[in-house]
Structures are given as C-alpha cells and as structure tokens.
Amino acid sequence: MPSLHPLMIENAPAAVATSEVTAPYDNAILAEVEVGDERHVEAALSAAYAAFRDRDGWLSLHDRVAILQRTAQIMEENSEALALQAAREGGKPLMDSRVEVSRAIDGIHLCIETVRAEQGEVIPMGGTAAGAGRVAFTVREPIGVVVAVSAFNHPLNLIVHQVAAAVAAGCPVIVKPAEDTPLSCLRFVQIFRDAGLPPAWCQALIADSVGTSERLVTDERVAFFTFIGSARVGWMLRSKLAPGTRCALEHGGAAPLFLAEDADLDLAVASVAKGGFYHAGQVCVSVQRVFAHAAVASEFAQRLASSAAQLRVGDPADAGTEVGPLIRQGEVARVHEWVAEAREAGAKLLSGGEPIGESCYACTVLLDPPVDVRVSREEIFGPVVCVYSYDDLDSALVQANALPFAFQAAVFTKDIDRALRIFRRVDASAVMVNDHTAFRVDGMPFAGLRQSGLGVGGIRYSIEDMQIEKMMVLKSAEL
C-alpha cells in the first residue's frame, strides 16, 4: 500500500480527498497525498499572516542561519534518498537528480551566505547642508507572507530557490508544488521542520482545484508571489493579484544558440547534446533552436544526430539512464505531433522522431524546419533540437529575435568580436559563450524577458525581492 502524506498546514480541517502520485516512466503509484480546499487555504494564510504580524515572534537572523545549517546537514545525510525520490516522481535521470540534490544543498548555503552578508547599508548624508547633523542607515526586513507555486522539472531545487529563500529572508511561506511532483517538496518542508523551523513559517498545500490555488495566490494577505511554470498560468495569476502584492514569474522560452563557421564542433556537439536533451528537453532554457553557419550546419547536425542516437533513454531510477520520460504520456503524443508537422512541412529528420514506449521520446534532431511550424515558433519542452543553416548572421539574429520569448542564449565561436556582436544584438538576459543555453549556477541572476517572465531569479535576487529595505535617519547635534 502506498504511503500517505498528510497536509502540512497549521490548524487545518480534515483533508477533502487524497491524490495518487505516479511515476511518469511506468505509471507506478509512488504515494498518496492529502488534498485541501479553500478552508485549508484560509487556515494556511491565517497561520502565516499571524506569524508575520507578531513582530516579537519573528525569527532572528542567527536563528534562521542555524535552521538553514541544520537543513543542509539533514539533506546531505539523506542525499541519495532525495535524489531517487526526485528521479522517480519527476522522471529526471538519477545521475542528473543527484546533481540537483547537490545544487539544492548548495542553495541552502547560498541562502546563509546572502543573509549574513547583505543586511543593509549606510546612506551618505553629510554631502549637502540639508543632510548635515544626520546619519542614515538601512536594515532588511521580511516583506510578509510569501506564496510559492512551483514546477515539476526540478522538484527539489526549485523549491529551495522559492521556499528556502523565503525562510532566509524571514518570511512565512506557503508552497503549492506541481501536482505531478509534490513528494520532494513535502519532504523538504518536513526537513525544515525537523531542523527547527516552526510549522507556521513553512506550510505546503496540495490543492483540489484551480480555484483553490487561485484563492491562495490572490489573497490580500500575500505580500509576495513567486511562480515557476507556464506563461499562460503565470500571467493570468499576476493579473488577479491583490493590490500591493509583488511578484516574480519564471516561464519558458525557445532558446537560440549560434554556431559560427569557426566553432569547435567537438565542443559544440557535446554541449548541445547535453543542453538540448537534458531532462528530455523539459527545461525552460533548453537548447531548441541552433542557428549554424552554412559552412558547418550539415556536419554539425549529422554529428549531433549521431550523438543523440547513442543516448540511453529509459527508466530514470536506473543509474545508467541518460534521458528519462516526459512528465505525462500526453506530452509524448504532443511532441510527436509537432515533429510530424515539421517533417511534413519540409524539415529533414536526422535522428529520433518516434515515441519510445508510452512515456519516452527518442532524442530528435531536425534540419531546417520552416519558420512557421510549431517547433520553430513555440517552446517544445521535449527532446527536440532544430538546426537552421544561415549565410548571413544578422538575418539569423532577426529570426532568433522574432519570437515573443527571451531568456538565455548562446554562441560557439573563437572570434571575440563575433561573440560580442551576438551578445549585443540577441534578445536575451544572459548569453553563454562556448557553452549551451541551459548553463546555470544557482548564485547567478536568472531572468525571463518579455513573455518568458518577470523579475530576476537566483538565490540572492529572490531573497532581495522578499525583503524590504527600511531606512532610519537620525538627527543629532553631536553629528
């Protein structure tokens, strides 16, 4: 019988139902989780808001640091179990889920480093006669109740970025994990509590409906809303936020990568194979569109296809698997439909192009799909890389910038001037040189532009969003 995970809400009524959590690879039942409705939303918000309004009960900086340190220690002691759980529920191969757990632990340490180092500043006041006799400084305070809505593709590390950042900032937080991958989130909340965090300061809700989730997000007691997921849902929820609620949104993209005629093809093939097929392409900055100079496009595409065909696709819990399943079987059918559409319109299929069983899709390389098919103009969120040959770099840049998404981009070249030209002209918040578009370390800023998001992610930047900087100006004749 699968284990039952209870609601993690203070003073909550009985759950309204339970929901099964299944493995995307073979649909095996992993666990059951209790589900809440609007009564549970009210209980969670009431507990979190009461904790925030009781200033005498705020967690001191040294208390938060101690809790975070114990949290990291518990995670380190249970790292293999956390990785296996994430692999089973989310489908990311075990080898990559182990990396995710390591990143999550490092994210806890980044939280500690950030709040220890960034506590305010001195504001210069004596430079004018009006400021004479005064000294000013700022301190950082929590903004209020944080509500976090998270995505399935990094079921532990994304929770750290949203939830641990809130706790580090001193904010009570309520998290709604992706319905496909709640187990890593619930385990993380329990680890926080085992580390000494009072329950009201971190609660988790599995909602029974979209309406219940919306009720949680749009309540006037929510000070900050952090969202990772689809653009359609994110922008809709932002439009319904209560006046004064701040937010950060992280959506998807269709990341462009430029391959110049002088590129190191060995380096580029290995990098794009990782950046395009990692987690079966279910990453918001996954390599999707490669603009390759005509002199090297065909060779690169063929070599990438050969590399893709050798990747081991299968059970994510198997230590040898390199590419796991898509999160739902319906996604396999959707990806195949997009690939078939591109082929019918004239794209050349070099590898893949077929489902593997009911849950996986073969790593696919398409050469020169038309610009108006879905693989060229929408985020595919699957293991598909499109290669477009170009003769004129500026024309390729126009094509790359033609979509309503802008996130991370990349260029492979040995020419610094060419790299700088692309850096200045491509629509992106970050450009990787001689690396793939999905490169990220957790301390760097991570920002979707236009329809790809709002605000800046990354541990330090999220903590900054979740705090206010309060200034005191002190006047004294002794100054």
Rosetta blueprint (number, residue, H / E / L):
1 M L
2 P L
3 S E
4 L E
5 H E
6 P L
7 L L
8 M E
9 I L
10 E L
11 N L
12 A L
13 P L
14 A L
15 A L
16 V L
17 A E
18 T E
19 S E
20 E E
21 V E
22 T E
23 A L
24 P L
25 Y L
26 D L
27 N L
28 A L
29 I E
30 L E
31 A E
32 E E
33 V E
34 E E
35 V E
36 G E
37 D L
38 E H
39 R H
40 H H
41 V H
42 E H
43 A H
44 A H
45 L H
46 S H
47 A H
48 A H
49 Y H
50 A H
51 A H
52 F H
53 R H
54 D L
55 R H
56 D H
57 G H
58 W L
59 L L
60 S L
61 L H
62 H H
63 D H
64 R H
65 V H
66 A H
67 I H
68 L H
69 Q H
70 R H
71 T H
72 A H
73 Q H
74 I H
75 M H
76 E H
77 E H
78 N L
79 S H
80 E H
81 A H
82 L H
83 A H
84 L H
85 Q H
86 A H
87 A H
88 R H
89 E H
90 G H
91 G L
92 K L
93 P L
94 L H
95 M H
96 D H
97 S H
98 R H
99 V H
100 E H
101 V H
102 S H
103 R H
104 A H
105 I H
106 D H
107 G H
108 I H
109 H H
110 L H
111 C H
112 I H
113 E H
114 T H
115 V H
116 R H
117 A H
118 E L
119 Q L
120 G L
121 E L
122 V E
123 I E
124 P L
125 M L
126 G L
127 G L
128 T L
129 A H
130 A H
131 G H
132 A L
133 G L
134 R E
135 V E
136 A E
137 F E
138 T E
139 V E
140 R E
141 E E
142 P E
143 I L
144 G L
145 V E
146 V E
147 V E
148 A E
149 V E
150 S L
151 A L
152 F L
153 N L
154 H L
155 P L
156 L L
157 N H
158 L H
159 I H
160 V H
161 H H
162 Q H
163 V H
164 A H
165 A H
166 A H
167 V H
168 A H
169 A H
170 G L
171 C L
172 P L
173 V E
174 I E
175 V E
176 K E
177 P L
178 A L
179 E L
180 D L
181 T L
182 P L
183 L H
184 S H
185 C H
186 L H
187 R H
188 F H
189 V H
190 Q H
191 I H
192 F H
193 R H
194 D H
195 A L
196 G L
197 L L
198 P L
199 P H
200 A H
201 W H
202 C E
203 Q E
204 A E
205 L L
206 I L
207 A E
208 D L
209 S L
210 V H
211 G H
212 T H
213 S H
214 E H
215 R H
216 L H
217 V H
218 T H
219 D L
220 E L
221 R L
222 V E
223 A E
224 F E
225 F E
226 T E
227 F E
228 I E
229 G L
230 S L
231 A H
232 R H
233 V H
234 G H
235 W H
236 M H
237 L H
238 R H
239 S H
240 K L
241 L L
242 A L
243 P L
244 G L
245 T L
246 R E
247 C E
248 A E
249 L E
250 E E
251 H L
252 G L
253 G L
254 A L
255 A E
256 P E
257 L E
258 F E
259 L E
260 A L
261 E L
262 D L
263 A L
264 D L
265 L H
266 D H
267 L H
268 A H
269 V H
270 A H
271 S H
272 V H
273 A H
274 K H
275 G H
276 G H
277 F H
278 Y H
279 H H
280 A H
281 G H
282 Q L
283 V L
284 C L
285 V L
286 S L
287 V E
288 Q E
289 R E
290 V E
291 F E
292 A E
293 H E
294 A L
295 A L
296 V L
297 A H
298 S H
299 E H
300 F H
301 A H
302 Q H
303 R H
304 L H
305 A H
306 S H
307 S H
308 A H
309 A H
310 Q H
311 L L
312 R L
313 V E
314 G L
315 D L
316 P L
317 A L
318 D L
319 A L
320 G L
321 T L
322 E L
323 V E
324 G L
325 P L
326 L L
327 I L
328 R L
329 Q H
330 G H
331 E H
332 V H
333 A H
334 R H
335 V H
336 H H
337 E H
338 W H
339 V H
340 A H
341 E H
342 A H
343 R H
344 E H
345 A L
346 G L
347 A L
348 K E
349 L E
350 L E
351 S E
352 G L
353 G L
354 E L
355 P E
356 I E
357 G L
358 E L
359 S L
360 C E
361 Y E
362 A L
363 C L
364 T E
365 V E
366 L E
367 L E
368 D L
369 P L
370 P L
371 V L
372 D L
373 V L
374 R H
375 V H
376 S H
377 R H
378 E L
379 E L
380 I L
381 F L
382 G L
383 P L
384 V E
385 V E
386 C E
387 V E
388 Y E
389 S E
390 Y E
391 D L
392 D L
393 L H
394 D H
395 S H
396 A H
397 L H
398 V H
399 Q H
400 A H
401 N L
402 A L
403 L L
404 P L
405 F E
406 A E
407 F L
408 Q E
409 A E
410 A E
411 V E
412 F E
413 T L
414 K L
415 D L
416 I H
417 D H
418 R H
419 A H
420 L H
421 R H
422 I H
423 F H
424 R H
425 R H
426 V L
427 D L
428 A L
429 S L
430 A E
431 V E
432 M E
433 V E
434 N L
435 D L
436 H L
437 T L
438 A L
439 F L
440 R L
441 V L
442 D L
443 G L
444 M L
445 P L
446 F E
447 A L
448 G L
449 L E
450 R E
451 Q L
452 S L
453 G E
454 L E
455 G L
456 V L
457 G E
458 G L
459 I H
460 R H
461 Y H
462 S H
463 I H
464 E H
465 D H
466 M L
467 Q E
468 I E
469 E E
470 K E
471 M E
472 M E
473 V E
474 L E
475 K E
476 S L
477 A L
478 E L
479 L L
